[in-house]
């Protein structure tokens, strides 16, 4: 089984991240692991959140000065823990597209002769 660092490297390559960006992200997780004096796979998402708050509040880093790479530990796109914010953002985007009228979902079958009208 691959360690979490190697999986992270492979995922970043698959996403097409530039080598410099990959190095920055790897350095960031190294700092995180050093902060807790633990291996990367022993750090919880709650600890990651606490560390980021530590960077913002006591350290005084501006939120806009760093990018957060949230590694998906389970690698499942349906995981509510890993993808909750992505899902919420997508849903909010779809809500903005809706008109202020009641919606009904209707499914019907067209006869073969009329299908060309629906294209």
C-alpha positions in Angstrom: 0.0 0.0 0.0 1.3 3.4 -0.9 1.9 6.0 1.7 -0.3 9.1 1.8 2.5 11.4 0.5 3.0 9.2 -2.6 -0.8 9.1 -3.2 -0.8 12.9 -2.9 2.0 13.2 -5.5 0.2 10.9 -7.9 -3.1 12.8 -7.5 -1.4 16.2 -8.1 0.2 14.8 -11.2 -3.2 13.5 -12.5 -4.7 17.0 -11.8 -1.9 18.5 -13.9 -0.4 20.7 -11.2 2.8 22.3 -12.1 6.0 20.9 -10.4 6.4 24.2 -8.4 2.9 24.0 -7.1 3.4 20.3 -6.2 6.6 21.2 -4.3 4.7 24.0 -2.4 1.9 21.7 -1.4 4.4 19.0 -0.3 6.2 21.6 1.8 2.9 22.7 3.4 2.0 19.2 4.5 5.5 18.7 5.8 5.1 21.8 8.0 1.7 20.5 9.1 3.2 17.1 10.1 6.1 18.8 11.9 3.6 21.1 13.8 1.9 18.1 15.3 5.0 15.9 15.4 3.1 13.1 13.7 3.1 11.2 10.4 0.8 12.7 7.8 -1.6 9.8 7.8 -2.1 10.2 11.6 -3.4 13.8 11.3 -7.1 14.3 11.2 -9.1 16.8 9.2 -10.0 18.6 12.4 -6.3 19.1 13.2 -5.8 20.5 9.7 -8.6 23.0 10.3 -7.1 23.9 13.7 -3.7 24.4 12.1 -5.1 26.7 9.4 -6.9 28.7 12.1 -3.6 28.9 14.0 -1.9 30.3 10.8 -4.6 32.9 10.4 -5.1 34.0 14.0 -1.9 33.8 16.1 0.5 33.8 13.2 -1.3 36.6 11.4 -1.3 35.1 7.9 -3.9 36.6 5.6 -6.3 34.0 4.2 -5.6 35.2 0.7 -1.8 34.6 1.0 -2.0 30.8 0.9 -3.9 28.1 -0.9 -5.3 25.2 0.9 -4.9 21.8 -0.6 -7.4 19.5 1.2 -6.3 16.0 0.5 -9.1 13.5 0.0 -8.2 10.7 2.4 -10.9 8.3 1.3 -10.6 9.1 -2.4 -14.4 8.7 -2.8 -16.1 11.5 -4.7 -19.4 10.8 -2.9 -17.9 11.1 0.6 -19.8 13.8 2.5 -16.7 14.5 4.6 -14.3 15.0 1.7 -16.6 16.7 -0.8 -19.2 18.4 1.4 -18.1 22.0 0.5 -17.9 21.1 -3.3 -21.4 19.6 -3.1 -22.8 22.6 -1.3 -21.2 25.0 -3.7 -22.6 23.1 -6.7 -26.1 23.0 -5.1 -26.0 26.7 -4.4 -25.1 27.4 -8.0 -28.0 25.3 -9.2 -30.4 27.1 -6.7 -29.5 30.5 -8.3 -30.5 29.2 -11.7 -34.0 28.3 -10.6 -36.9 30.6 -11.4 -39.2 31.6 -8.6 -42.0 29.2 -9.7 -43.0 25.8 -8.6 -41.3 23.0 -10.5 -42.5 19.5 -11.4 -40.5 16.7 -12.8 -42.4 15.0 -15.7 -41.3 12.1 -17.7 -43.1 11.0 -20.8 -42.4 8.9 -23.9 -42.8 10.4 -27.4 -44.0 8.2 -30.2 -41.2 7.4 -32.6 -42.7 9.6 -35.3 -42.5 12.7 -33.0 -39.0 12.2 -31.6 -37.4 14.3 -34.3 -39.3 17.3 -33.1 -37.6 17.1 -29.7 -34.1 17.2 -31.0 
